[in-house]
Amino acid sequence: MDAEQLTPPLAEHAEGPVYSPRWPGVRWVDMTAGDLLELQPDGSVRRHHVGPVAAMLRPRTGGGHVVCGERGLVLADIDELTAPVRARPEVWSDPGVRMNEGGCDPSGVLYAGSMAYDQHPGGARLYRFDPTGGVSVVLDSVTISNGIDWSPEGTLAYYNDTPTGEVSVFDWSSDTGLTNRRRFVTVEGEGHPDGLTVDAEGGVWVALFGGSAVRRYAPDGTLDAVVSVGTSQVTAMTFGGPGLDQLYITTSKENMGSHPEPRAGALFRAVPGVLGQPVRPFAG
């Protein structure tokens, strides 16, 4: 199937779309601009600046949202897009490393990764942010920590370290966290695995950066659907809308120079015939 373009190419590096019924529409980030974006019911887009980097966001259980900034979390206490934010302490001091994608587990813990600006191998980590404020390293020697999401029953988590070309799967429980990492699929053909989301049937959707598409892999790893996107750098996707039946897809014009692809940086949408899972909020 083909995705339709919803917005102009208004982002430099759009990432991390997420839908909450508490918001007017899907939200996403223009990562390197440090901005949050929100799709309005009339199709327009609101934009709000929160810092030098806005790597991802999720709603918070008690209201407001959490944003991964350049080197740590920033929190808003109300649901309004333009709500004031307050920063938690930075997790590291190295200016050559920034935060990247992440997601919340069924218990409300936030897992978010990092990447070096020069993308050198092993220069990143995957972190666990507990609701009580604790931070710990889950994976070391990562290169570009990217999409992570959980199966509908909550016992499996899927994860992308983009340059490996593989989607990993872990066992998960609230007591042990992520354990028993193994390969789920290797992405063949053009593009590298970027963002990731899991639908209500356990299908794993993977954005292909450089591949102009989103792929769905069945729970057994079989490739069973492809959404074609009208630009090459596809970054992430989420299910949204009141029925969670619409797949919103972000794209990037990063490193395309002064003449980017005409639709790079736009938000796209497809209706794939399967429903998504409700967003898992951050409990902190």
C-alpha positions as CSV (number, residue, x, y, z in Angstrom):
1,M,0.0,0.0,0.0
2,D,1.0,3.6,-0.4
3,A,1.1,6.3,2.3
4,E,-0.5,9.7,1.7
5,Q,1.3,12.9,2.6
6,L,-0.5,14.8,5.3
7,T,1.7,17.9,5.9
8,P,4.2,20.0,4.0
9,P,7.9,18.9,4.4
10,L,8.1,21.1,7.5
11,A,10.7,19.2,9.6
12,E,14.4,18.8,9.2
13,H,14.5,15.4,11.0
14,A,11.0,14.3,12.1
15,E,10.9,11.4,14.5
16,G,9.0,9.6,17.2
17,P,5.3,10.0,16.4
18,V,3.0,9.1,19.3
19,Y,-0.8,9.4,19.8
20,S,-2.7,10.0,23.1
21,P,-6.4,10.5,23.3
22,R,-5.7,13.3,25.7
23,W,-4.2,15.3,22.8
24,P,-5.8,17.0,19.8
25,G,-3.9,14.8,17.4
26,V,-0.7,12.9,16.9
27,R,2.5,14.5,18.2
28,W,6.1,14.0,16.9
29,V,9.4,15.8,17.2
30,D,11.7,17.7,14.8
31,M,14.6,16.3,16.6
32,T,17.6,18.4,15.8
33,A,15.5,21.6,15.9
34,G,14.4,20.7,19.5
35,D,10.7,21.1,18.7
36,L,7.5,19.3,19.4
37,L,4.9,19.2,16.7
38,E,1.2,18.4,17.0
39,L,-1.3,17.7,14.2
40,Q,-4.5,19.7,14.6
41,P,-8.0,18.5,13.6
42,D,-8.0,20.9,10.7
43,G,-4.7,19.5,9.3
44,S,-2.5,22.3,10.4
45,V,0.5,21.7,12.6
46,R,1.5,23.5,15.9
47,R,5.1,23.7,16.8
48,H,6.8,24.3,20.2
49,H,10.5,24.6,21.1
50,V,11.7,22.8,24.2
51,G,15.5,22.7,23.8
52,P,18.5,22.0,21.6
53,V,17.3,18.4,20.9
54,A,13.9,16.8,21.3
55,A,14.6,13.1,20.6
56,M,11.2,11.6,21.5
57,L,8.2,12.1,23.8
58,R,5.5,10.1,25.6
59,P,2.5,11.1,27.7
60,R,2.9,10.8,31.5
61,T,0.4,8.8,33.6
62,G,-0.6,11.7,35.8
63,G,-0.8,14.2,33.0
64,G,1.7,16.1,30.9
65,H,4.5,14.6,28.9
66,V,8.1,13.5,29.0
67,V,10.6,14.5,26.4
68,C,14.1,13.1,25.8
69,G,16.3,16.2,25.5
70,E,19.9,16.2,24.4
71,R,21.4,14.5,27.5
72,G,18.4,13.8,29.8
73,L,14.7,14.0,30.4
74,V,12.5,17.1,30.5
75,L,9.0,17.0,32.0
76,A,5.8,18.9,31.5
77,D,3.0,18.6,34.0
78,I,0.0,19.4,31.9
79,D,-1.1,18.1,28.5
80,E,-0.9,21.3,26.6
81,L,1.8,21.2,23.9
82,T,3.2,24.5,25.0
83,A,3.3,23.6,28.7
84,P,6.5,24.7,30.6
85,V,9.1,22.0,31.0
86,R,11.6,21.3,33.8
87,A,14.8,19.3,33.3
88,R,16.0,16.4,35.3
89,P,19.8,16.1,35.8
90,E,21.8,15.3,32.7
91,V,22.7,11.6,32.4
92,W,26.1,12.2,30.8
93,S,28.3,15.3,30.1
94,D,29.9,14.3,26.8
95,P,28.7,16.9,24.2
96,G,29.4,14.5,21.4
97,V,26.5,12.2,22.4
98,R,22.8,12.9,22.3
99,M,19.6,11.0,23.2
100,N,17.7,9.2,20.5
101,E,14.5,7.0,20.3
102,G,12.8,5.1,23.1
103,G,9.5,3.8,24.5
104,C,7.8,2.8,27.7
105,D,7.3,-0.7,29.0
106,P,4.0,-2.0,30.4
107,S,4.9,-0.9,34.0
108,G,5.6,2.7,32.9
109,V,9.4,2.5,32.9
110,L,11.0,4.6,30.0
111,Y,13.7,3.0,27.9
112,A,15.6,5.5,25.8
113,G,18.9,5.2,23.9
114,S,21.6,7.5,22.7
115,M,23.9,7.9,19.7
116,A,27.2,9.8,19.0
117,Y,26.8,12.7,16.7
118,D,29.6,11.2,14.5
119,Q,27.8,7.8,14.8
120,H,31.0,5.9,15.7
121,P,30.5,2.3,16.5
122,G,29.8,1.4,20.1
123,G,29.5,5.1,21.1
124,A,25.9,4.8,22.5
125,R,23.9,3.0,25.1
126,L,20.3,2.0,26.0
127,Y,19.1,3.5,29.3
128,R,16.3,2.6,31.7
129,F,14.6,5.6,33.4
130,D,12.6,4.5,36.4
131,P,9.6,6.5,37.5
132,T,11.2,7.2,40.8
133,G,14.2,9.0,39.1
134,G,16.8,6.2,38.9
135,V,18.8,5.7,35.7
136,S,20.7,2.6,34.7
137,V,22.4,1.3,31.6
138,V,20.6,-1.7,29.9
139,L,22.8,-2.1,26.9
140,D,26.4,-0.9,26.3
141,S,28.3,-0.6,23.0
142,V,25.3,0.4,20.9
143,T,25.8,2.5,17.8
144,I,22.4,4.2,17.0
145,S,19.9,3.1,19.6
146,N,16.5,3.3,17.9
147,G,12.9,2.0,18.1
148,I,11.7,-0.1,21.0
149,D,8.2,-1.5,21.7
150,W,6.4,-4.3,23.5
151,S,4.2,-7.1,22.4
152,P,0.4,-7.0,23.3
153,E,0.8,-9.4,26.1
154,G,3.8,-7.5,27.4
155,T,6.2,-10.5,27.5
156,L,8.4,-9.5,24.5
157,A,10.2,-6.3,23.5
158,Y,11.6,-5.6,20.1
159,Y,14.5,-3.2,19.5
160,N,16.6,-1.7,16.7
161,D,20.3,-0.7,16.8
162,T,20.2,0.7,13.3
163,P,23.6,-0.1,11.7
164,T,23.3,-3.8,12.6
165,G,20.5,-4.2,10.1
166,E,18.7,-6.5,12.6
167,V,15.6,-6.3,14.8
168,S,16.3,-7.9,18.1
169,V,13.7,-9.4,20.5
170,F,14.0,-9.7,24.3
171,D,12.0,-11.4,27.0
172,W,10.5,-8.9,29.4
173,S,8.9,-9.0,32.9
174,S,8.5,-6.3,35.5
175,D,10.8,-8.2,37.8
176,T,13.7,-8.9,35.4
177,G,13.4,-6.2,32.7
178,L,14.9,-7.0,29.4
179,T,16.6,-10.4,29.1
180,N,17.6,-13.1,26.6
181,R,18.3,-10.9,23.6
182,R,18.2,-12.7,20.2
183,R,17.7,-11.9,16.5
184,F,14.1,-11.5,15.4
185,V,14.7,-10.6,11.7
186,T,17.4,-9.3,9.5
187,V,16.2,-6.5,7.3
188,E,17.1,-7.4,3.7
189,G,17.3,-5.0,0.7
190,E,17.5,-1.2,0.9
191,G,17.3,0.8,4.1
192,H,18.2,0.2,7.8
193,P,15.8,-0.4,10.7
194,D,14.9,2.9,12.4
195,G,11.7,3.4,14.4
196,L,9.6,0.5,15.5
197,T,6.0,-0.1,16.8
198,V,4.0,-3.3,17.5
199,D,0.3,-3.6,16.6
200,A,-2.5,-5.2,18.5
201,E,-2.0,-8.5,16.7
202,G,1.7,-8.6,17.6
203,G,2.9,-7.5,14.2
204,V,6.2,-5.6,14.3
205,W,6.3,-2.5,12.1
206,V,9.8,-1.2,11.1
207,A,10.7,2.1,9.5
208,L,13.4,1.8,6.8
209,F,15.7,4.8,6.8
210,G,17.0,5.0,3.2
211,G,14.4,2.4,2.1
212,S,11.3,4.6,1.4
213,A,9.1,2.2,3.2
214,V,7.6,0.7,6.4
215,R,7.5,-3.1,6.8
216,R,5.3,-5.3,8.9
217,Y,6.7,-8.5,10.2
218,A,4.3,-11.1,11.6
219,P,5.1,-12.5,15.1
220,D,6.9,-15.4,13.5
221,G,9.2,-13.0,11.6
222,T,7.5,-13.4,8.2
223,L,7.4,-10.2,6.1
224,D,3.7,-9.7,5.4
225,A,3.1,-6.0,4.5
226,V,4.9,-3.1,3.0
227,V,3.8,0.6,3.1
228,S,5.6,2.7,0.4
229,V,6.4,6.2,1.5
230,G,7.1,8.9,-1.0
231,T,10.6,9.8,0.3
232,S,13.6,7.7,1.2
233,Q,14.5,8.6,4.8
234,V,11.6,7.0,6.7
235,T,12.2,7.4,10.5
236,A,9.3,6.1,12.6
237,M,5.6,5.4,12.8
238,T,2.8,5.0,15.3
239,F,-0.9,4.0,15.3
240,G,-3.3,6.8,16.1
241,G,-6.7,8.2,15.7
242,P,-9.7,7.4,18.0
243,G,-9.8,3.8,16.7
244,L,-6.0,3.3,16.5
245,D,-6.5,2.3,12.9
246,Q,-4.3,4.9,11.2
247,L,-0.5,4.6,10.8
248,Y,1.3,7.9,11.0
249,I,4.8,8.0,9.5
250,T,7.6,10.5,10.0
251,T,10.4,11.3,7.5
252,S,13.6,13.3,7.4
253,K,15.6,15.5,5.1
254,E,18.7,15.3,7.3
255,N,22.0,15.4,5.3
256,M,20.2,15.9,2.0
257,G,21.9,19.3,1.4
258,S,20.3,22.3,-0.2
259,H,18.1,20.3,-2.6
260,P,16.3,17.7,-0.5
261,E,13.8,15.2,-1.8
262,P,10.5,17.2,-2.3
263,R,8.5,15.3,0.4
264,A,11.3,14.7,2.9
265,G,10.4,16.0,6.3
266,A,6.6,15.5,5.8
267,L,4.2,13.5,7.9
268,F,2.5,10.6,6.1
269,R,-0.5,8.4,6.9
270,A,-1.7,4.9,5.8
271,V,-4.7,2.8,6.8
272,P,-3.2,-0.7,7.0
273,G,-6.2,-2.7,8.1
274,V,-4.9,-3.6,11.5
275,L,-5.2,-1.8,14.8
276,G,-2.5,-0.5,17.0
277,Q,-2.0,-0.7,20.8
278,P,-2.8,2.2,23.1
279,V,0.2,4.3,24.0
280,R,2.1,3.2,27.2
281,P,2.7,6.3,29.3
282,F,5.7,7.1,31.5
283,A,4.8,6.6,35.1
284,G,7.3,9.2,36.3
